[in-house]
Amino acid sequence: MRANEFATLRDFEPKAAELAAVRQHLHAHPELSFKESETAAFVAGKLEGWGYEVTRNVGGNGVVGVLKQGEGGRSVAIRADMDALPIMEATGLSYASTSPGAMHACGHDGHTTVLLGAAEYLARTRRFTGTVVLIFQPAEEAGKNSGAQAMIADGLFERFPCDAIFGLHNHPGAPAGTFLTRSGPIMAASDTITIRIIGKGGHASRPHLTVDPIVVAANIVMSLQTVVARSVDPTDTAVVTVGTIHGGTAVNVIPETAELGLSVRSFQPKTRALLEKRIREVATSVAAAHRATVEIEIDHGYPVVLNSEAETAFATTVLKELVGSENVSTCPLIPGSEDFAYFLEHKPGSFLRLGNGENSAILHSATYDFADASLTAGAAMWARLVERYLADFRG
């Protein structure tokens, strides 16, 4: 097929109102991580009606739709996430959340809708040869033990083989209908570290008889500021934030213990390991210098989202064909995290960003809303990417 024979924006413009209605329905009925049963049933019903082979309850509430056409041996997977956040909506929209305390504040309603839009088009036109695997994932917002991990553990890639996988997230601040791509690391690994400082308590008037964990904690906080500044390559990017500090119950008592809570972000696996090593070293040595000890607990979150070079170059070409080079830009490094990273540890692929409007509220805000103006571009992009991949991708 020639480039002008693949899906275009014009193919989806007549579907704009229908896509908006689907998206607003999903927005009005959000479900939190691990509770996406109604959303999953809605998605599965749509796919089955269009002729997909549908498997439900993959890794919990996950839905996988498979569509085969012709004799092509290649397969491509596209993923959309479905869960909402525990936020009380404050948009005042006519289609605002009807579930108090739950809200689509990260745009997963839009992610699901654009993939459904592409799914309908692909089933109706069938202008490809090969296999399309559509993954509707639960529990991206879980933070750990997430939906991606659960689906992989449930045999996702063995049961539904694919040669590559692609995903998408909306991007507040970028014009609606535009796209951002980046090869290599694009979103950060996120880890939580707890440092418990064990000293020797006593009376505030006799500090010489104690080992004050508050003083030790203060010194550790300041020393941790050198971890990125003096241990990480200046051309790399990392963040070490002390987000919580707890210790003491009364002004005239030196406590036995104090505790620090750290959020650690990195964009390279080697940097992630280095940060863990240096934080351990700094906390242990500073405590020892003050005659205290530490207990350190590390809770690994999502890994780095690491886009494959070939698949990202391919996706960028598809996007430029679809919306023009002027509407495709290089994505900055994003310190937020995303469990699509687990899929990329198993398969080559790329995670893309779709503009949500220059005046969009930020993600995870009670006033956020996915831009319906981006729905046709997102759906057309997935349809064209599938057609192009199965027609001529060489890797």
N, C-alpha and C positions, 0 to 999 in steps of 0.2 A: 504493500500500500504506500502511496505517496503521502507527504506530510499534510496535504490539504484534504485527505480522505479520513483523517482521524477526528475525534470529537472536538467540537469548537464551543465557544461561549454561546454562539447563536443557537446551538442545539438545545441549550438549557434555559434560554431566556423565556420560552413559553411555560416553563415549569417553575418560575420564580415564586408565584403566589402559592403554589402547592407545597414547595419546599418550605416557605415561610410558615405555612399552616402546620406542617409536621414539626418544625423546630419549636414553634410556640406551644404546641401541645406538649412536647417533651419538657419544655421550660416550666410549664404550669404543673407538671407532675414529676418533680425530682425525687430520686431515691438515693440514699446514702450508700457508701461502699459496703459490699456484701449483701445489700438489700434490694438489688436492682431487678427484682422478679417481674414486675409489671413492664418495665422498660424492655427487658429481655423478651418477654412475650410479644410485645408490640413489634419489636425488630424481627423476631422469628416469623411472625405472621405475615409481615410484608415480604420477606424473602421467599417464604413458601409460596405465596401468591404469585410471585414472579418466576417460579420454576427452579429455585435453588434447592440443592440438597442441603438440608439444614440439620445441624446437630446442636442440641440445647445442653445446658448444664455442663459446659466444659470449664473446669476449674471454678466451679460455683455457678454463677449466673451467666457465664460466658456463652455467646452464640457464635457459631461458625457456619457460614454459607459458602457452598462450593458450586461453581458453575463451570462445566466442561463444554468445549466447543471444538469440533474438528479433530484432527489427528496430531496437533502440535504437542510436543512433549514438555514444553516449558510451563512453569507455574509461577504465579506472583501473588503475594499476600498483601492486603491492605488492612490496617488496624484503625479502629475508632474506639475511644473510651466512652463509657456510659454513665458513670456515677456522678453524684452531686456532692456538695459540701454542707457541713452543719452550720449554716449561716442563716440568720433571719433576713429575708429579702426586704430591701428598702427602695425599690425602683418605682413603685406605684404604677407599674404597667398593667394593662388590661389582662394580660396573660401571666401575671406574677404567680409565684409559687402558691399552690393550694395546700402545701404541706408545711405547717409552721416549724421553723427551725431547720429546714432543708432548702437548698437553693442551688441552681446551676450557675455558680459564681465563677466558674473556670471555663465555661463554653463547651462542655462535653455534649450538651444538647445540639450544638451546632456541628460538632465533629461527627456525631452519629447521623445527623441529617444529611450532611454532604456525602457521606458514604452510602446512605440509602438512596440518595439521588443518583449517584453513579451506578449503584446496583440495578436500579430499575432500567436505566438506559442500556447497560451492558446486556441485560436479559432480553430487552426488546430488540436491540439492533444486532447483537451477536457478531460484531465485526472484528473477531479475533479468532485465533486458533490456539488452543492450549487450555490451561486451568486457572481460574480466578478463585482465590481463597479470601473471603471477607471475614475479618475477625472483629467482633464486637465485644470489647473487654470490660469486665467489671473492676471495681476497686483500684483504680489508678491512684486515687487520693489517699489510700490507706497508709502510705509512708513506709511500711515494711510488711512482709508477708502479703504482697499485693496481688492484684488480679493477674498481672503478667506472669509472676512467679507461679501462681496457682495453675494457670492454663498450661504453662510449659511442663510443670510437674504432672499434669494430667495427660501428657503425651501429645501436646498440640502439634509439634513438628513431625512426630512420627505418624500420627493419625491423618494429618493434613499437610503433606509435604509441599514445600515451596522452594524456589531458587533464590528469592530475595523477598524482603519485607519493607514496606514503607508506612510511615505514619505522619500525622499532622497535628499541629497545635495552632490556635489563633494567637495573634500578636497585637495587643493593644499598642497604639501609637503609630502603627504603619497604616497607610490608606487602605480602606476596604477593597478587597479584590486584588491586592498586590501580594507578592510572595517573597519570602526570604529563605535562602539556603546557605549551608556552610558544610564543607567537607571536614572530616576529622571531628574533634570534640566540639559540641555545640551547647550542651547543658551539663551542669556540674554533678559530680558525686556529692552526696549529702550524708554526713555522719554526725552522730551525737556522742559526745564524750562527757562522762561524769567523773569528777575528781573529788574524792572524799579525803579530807585532811584530818589526820588523827593527832591531836596534841595532848596536853595535860591541863585539865581545868583547875580553877581555883578562884580565890577572891581577887576582885579587880584592884584592890589596894596592895596586893602582894604579887605582882607579875613575875618577879624573879623566881618565884616558886612554881611557876607554870611554864607550859609551852603553848603559847597563844596561837590557836589555829586561824584566828581572824587576821593577825599580822602575816602569817604564812600565806593565807589566801590572797591577801593584797599583793604580796611580793610575787606570787605565781601569776596573778593577773597581769602585772606589769611586765614580767619576764616573757609571758606568752606573746606579747606584742612584737618580740624580735623573731619569732618563729618564721613568719612569712618574710619579714624584712631582711633577715640575715641567713635564712636557710633555703629559701625557694629561689630558683633562677628568676631574675627580673623579667625575663621574656615570658615566663609562665604566669598564671593567675591562680590565686588561692585566697581563701578567707578563713580566719580563725576568730570567731566572736564568742566572748564570754557573755552569755545571755542571762544567766542566773547566778546569784551568790546568796547563800543562806548560812547563818551561823549565829548562835547566841539567843538568849531569851530574856536577859535582863542587863541593864547597864553596869551593874556592880558584880557581874559574874563573867569570868573568862571561861568559855565553853570548852568541852572536850573535843568537839569536832566542828568542822565547817565544810561546805560543799559548793563546788563550782559546776555549772552546766555550760557546755560548749557546743556551738554549731560550727561544723568544719566543712568547707566547700573546696572542691578541687576539680581540675579539668584533665588531669593525666593520671593514669593508674600509678605511675611511679611517684608522682607528687602526693597522691593519697597516702601511700605507704610511708613516704618521708615525713609527712605531717604527723601521722600517728607516732612514729618513732621519736620525733623531736618533742612532741607534747609530753610523752612519757618521760623523756630525759629531763626536760626542764622542770616538770612538776616534782619528780623524784629528787633531783639534786637541790632545788630550792628548799623543799621540805627538810631534807637532810641537813642543810646548812643552818636550819633553825631548830634542829633536834626533834623534828616531827616526821611522820611517815604518811604515805598516801596509798589509797586504793583507787585504781583506775578502771572504769568500765567503758568499753567502746561498743556502741550500737551502730553497726554499719547499715546505712540507708541505701538508697538507689545508687548504682554505679554511674560512671560517666556515660552520657549519650554520645557514642562514637560513630559518626557517619562514615560509611565506606566511600572511598574516593570515586570509584567507577559509577556506583549507583547514584551518588550525589550529582556527578557530572551529567549523567543521563537525565535525572529528574530536572536539573536546571535547564537543559536543552528543551525538554517538554514544556516547561513553564514559559520559557521565552517564546516558543512557537505559539503558545496559547494566548498570552496576554501582552507580549512584546517585551523586548529587553529592558525598556525603561521602567517596567513594572516588576522587575525581578532584581533583588539586591542581595548583598552578602549579609548574613545575619550576624550580629555581634554575639560574643559569648554571653550566655545566659546563666547566672548563678543559681537559678532554680533547678530543681531536679525532676526526673520523669522516668517512670518505670518501663518505658519503651526501650530503655538501655538494656534490659534483660533479653529482649528479642534480638538485639544487635550483637549480643554475646554468642548467639547461636547461628544467626544468618546475616549475610551482607544486606545492607539496606541503607535507608536515609530517613531522617526525621525532618520535616519541612515546617515552615511557619506561614500562616495565612493572615494578612492584615485584617485587623478588626476595627479600623477607623482611627484617625489621628486624635479624636476627642474621646475615645473609649475610656471608660473607667478601668482601673487596673484590675488584674486578675485577683480573685478571692476577696473582692470588695462587695459589700451589700448592695451597691448601686450598679454593678457590672451587668451587661447584657451582650450576648453574641450579636454581631451585626448581620442582619438578614441580607444586607447588600453584598455580603461575601459568599452567600450560599451557592449561587450559580457558578461562580469561579471555582469554588472548592469542589463541587460535584463534577464540573467539566474537567478539572485537572485530574481527578482520580480516573475518570473514564478514559481520557486521552493517554494517561500514563500506562494504564493496563493495555490498551490497544497497541501502543508503541512498544511496550516491553515485550509483549508476546509476538509482535511482528518482527522486531529487528534488534533487540538488545544483544550485545556481544560481550559485555563485561570487560 
